[in-house]
Amino acid sequence: MSTTHGCCSAMAHTSEGRACRAGFSCPIDPCGPGDNVCADTATCERLENPIAQPNHQCVCPQGLLGNGRKCRPGIDPTPRPRVKYDGVTPTDDTRNKDFYCNCTQPVMDPCEGFPPCTGNHEICTVTTGNRPICACKPGWIHVD
């Protein structure tokens, strides 16, 4: 419910006060029911200035990646956030796509961000334990 409480209170009963109240409008609460664009798993945080645009931010819980906004069917791609081998840093592809909509458990890309392999014909390969190592490219063998 909107209110003019405290709005133009010093001149409330004057023509200036009436003009002040006539121009008064309450900004829509971006975190209120029905207007909230944040995903169910995200927290909607109002910014200090209610008339600034945007006037809120959607924040994902720790461990989840995304922009925190609800996915829009037919518009947003299916969220597939990936993190580098450190398990925390978003991959460049994820960062370039604005972390995707919603808040989603990221998948680790073990070779993304792994230091470059320095041996001839070596590439980053993933072990059965999902750990990155440098190994010979297919068709090459390691010789001591």
Contacts in CASP RR format, 6 or more apart in sequence:
PFRMAT RR
TARGET T0000
AUTHOR 0000-0000-0000
METHOD contacts of the structure
MODEL  1
MSTTHGCCSAMAHTSEGRACRAGFSCPIDPCGPGDNVCADTATCERLENP
IAQPNHQCVCPQGLLGNGRKCRPGIDPTPRPRVKYDGVTPTDDTRNKDFY
CNCTQPVMDPCEGFPPCTGNHEICTVTTGNRPICACKPGWIHVD
2 24 0 8 1.000
2 25 0 8 1.000
2 26 0 8 1.000
3 26 0 8 1.000
4 21 0 8 1.000
4 24 0 8 1.000
7 20 0 8 1.000
7 21 0 8 1.000
7 24 0 8 1.000
8 16 0 8 1.000
8 17 0 8 1.000
8 20 0 8 1.000
8 21 0 8 1.000
8 24 0 8 1.000
11 17 0 8 1.000
11 20 0 8 1.000
12 21 0 8 1.000
27 50 0 8 1.000
27 51 0 8 1.000
27 55 0 8 1.000
28 35 0 8 1.000
29 35 0 8 1.000
29 46 0 8 1.000
30 36 0 8 1.000
30 37 0 8 1.000
30 44 0 8 1.000
30 46 0 8 1.000
30 54 0 8 1.000
30 55 0 8 1.000
30 56 0 8 1.000
31 38 0 8 1.000
31 44 0 8 1.000
31 45 0 8 1.000
31 46 0 8 1.000
31 56 0 8 1.000
32 44 0 8 1.000
36 44 0 8 1.000
37 58 0 8 1.000
37 69 0 8 1.000
37 70 0 8 1.000
38 44 0 8 1.000
38 56 0 8 1.000
38 58 0 8 1.000
38 68 0 8 1.000
38 69 0 8 1.000
38 70 0 8 1.000
39 58 0 8 1.000
39 60 0 8 1.000
39 68 0 8 1.000
39 69 0 8 1.000
39 70 0 8 1.000
39 71 0 8 1.000
39 101 0 8 1.000
39 102 0 8 1.000
39 103 0 8 1.000
40 70 0 8 1.000
41 60 0 8 1.000
41 61 0 8 1.000
41 64 0 8 1.000
41 68 0 8 1.000
41 102 0 8 1.000
41 103 0 8 1.000
42 58 0 8 1.000
42 59 0 8 1.000
42 60 0 8 1.000
42 61 0 8 1.000
42 68 0 8 1.000
42 69 0 8 1.000
42 102 0 8 1.000
42 103 0 8 1.000
43 58 0 8 1.000
43 59 0 8 1.000
43 61 0 8 1.000
44 56 0 8 1.000
44 57 0 8 1.000
44 58 0 8 1.000
44 59 0 8 1.000
45 56 0 8 1.000
45 57 0 8 1.000
45 58 0 8 1.000
45 59 0 8 1.000
46 55 0 8 1.000
46 56 0 8 1.000
47 54 0 8 1.000
47 55 0 8 1.000
47 56 0 8 1.000
47 57 0 8 1.000
49 55 0 8 1.000
58 67 0 8 1.000
58 68 0 8 1.000
58 69 0 8 1.000
59 68 0 8 1.000
60 66 0 8 1.000
60 67 0 8 1.000
60 68 0 8 1.000
60 103 0 8 1.000
61 103 0 8 1.000
63 105 0 8 1.000
63 106 0 8 1.000
64 103 0 8 1.000
64 104 0 8 1.000
64 105 0 8 1.000
64 106 0 8 1.000
65 81 0 8 1.000
65 83 0 8 1.000
65 90 0 8 1.000
65 94 0 8 1.000
65 99 0 8 1.000
65 100 0 8 1.000
65 103 0 8 1.000
65 104 0 8 1.000
65 105 0 8 1.000
65 106 0 8 1.000
66 79 0 8 1.000
66 81 0 8 1.000
66 98 0 8 1.000
66 99 0 8 1.000
66 100 0 8 1.000
66 101 0 8 1.000
66 102 0 8 1.000
66 103 0 8 1.000
66 104 0 8 1.000
67 98 0 8 1.000
67 99 0 8 1.000
67 100 0 8 1.000
67 101 0 8 1.000
67 102 0 8 1.000
68 101 0 8 1.000
68 102 0 8 1.000
68 103 0 8 1.000
69 101 0 8 1.000
69 102 0 8 1.000
70 101 0 8 1.000
70 102 0 8 1.000
71 78 0 8 1.000
71 79 0 8 1.000
71 101 0 8 1.000
71 102 0 8 1.000
72 101 0 8 1.000
76 100 0 8 1.000
76 101 0 8 1.000
77 97 0 8 1.000
77 100 0 8 1.000
79 100 0 8 1.000
79 101 0 8 1.000
79 102 0 8 1.000
79 104 0 8 1.000
80 100 0 8 1.000
80 104 0 8 1.000
80 107 0 8 1.000
81 90 0 8 1.000
81 94 0 8 1.000
81 99 0 8 1.000
81 100 0 8 1.000
81 104 0 8 1.000
81 106 0 8 1.000
81 107 0 8 1.000
82 90 0 8 1.000
82 91 0 8 1.000
82 93 0 8 1.000
82 94 0 8 1.000
82 106 0 8 1.000
82 107 0 8 1.000
82 108 0 8 1.000
82 109 0 8 1.000
82 112 0 8 1.000
83 89 0 8 1.000
83 90 0 8 1.000
83 91 0 8 1.000
83 94 0 8 1.000
83 106 0 8 1.000
83 107 0 8 1.000
83 108 0 8 1.000
83 109 0 8 1.000
83 112 0 8 1.000
84 90 0 8 1.000
84 91 0 8 1.000
84 108 0 8 1.000
84 109 0 8 1.000
84 112 0 8 1.000
84 113 0 8 1.000
84 114 0 8 1.000
85 108 0 8 1.000
85 109 0 8 1.000
85 110 0 8 1.000
85 111 0 8 1.000
85 112 0 8 1.000
85 113 0 8 1.000
85 114 0 8 1.000
85 132 0 8 1.000
86 113 0 8 1.000
87 106 0 8 1.000
87 108 0 8 1.000
89 113 0 8 1.000
90 99 0 8 1.000
90 106 0 8 1.000
91 109 0 8 1.000
91 112 0 8 1.000
91 113 0 8 1.000
92 112 0 8 1.000
94 100 0 8 1.000
94 106 0 8 1.000
108 130 0 8 1.000
110 124 0 8 1.000
110 126 0 8 1.000
110 130 0 8 1.000
110 131 0 8 1.000
110 132 0 8 1.000
111 124 0 8 1.000
111 125 0 8 1.000
111 126 0 8 1.000
111 132 0 8 1.000
114 124 0 8 1.000
114 132 0 8 1.000
117 123 0 8 1.000
117 124 0 8 1.000
117 134 0 8 1.000
118 134 0 8 1.000
119 134 0 8 1.000
121 136 0 8 1.000
121 137 0 8 1.000
121 140 0 8 1.000
122 134 0 8 1.000
122 135 0 8 1.000
122 136 0 8 1.000
122 137 0 8 1.000
123 134 0 8 1.000
123 135 0 8 1.000
123 136 0 8 1.000
123 137 0 8 1.000
124 132 0 8 1.000
124 133 0 8 1.000
124 134 0 8 1.000
125 132 0 8 1.000
125 133 0 8 1.000
125 134 0 8 1.000
125 135 0 8 1.000
126 132 0 8 1.000
126 133 0 8 1.000
127 133 0 8 1.000
135 142 0 8 1.000
136 142 0 8 1.000
END
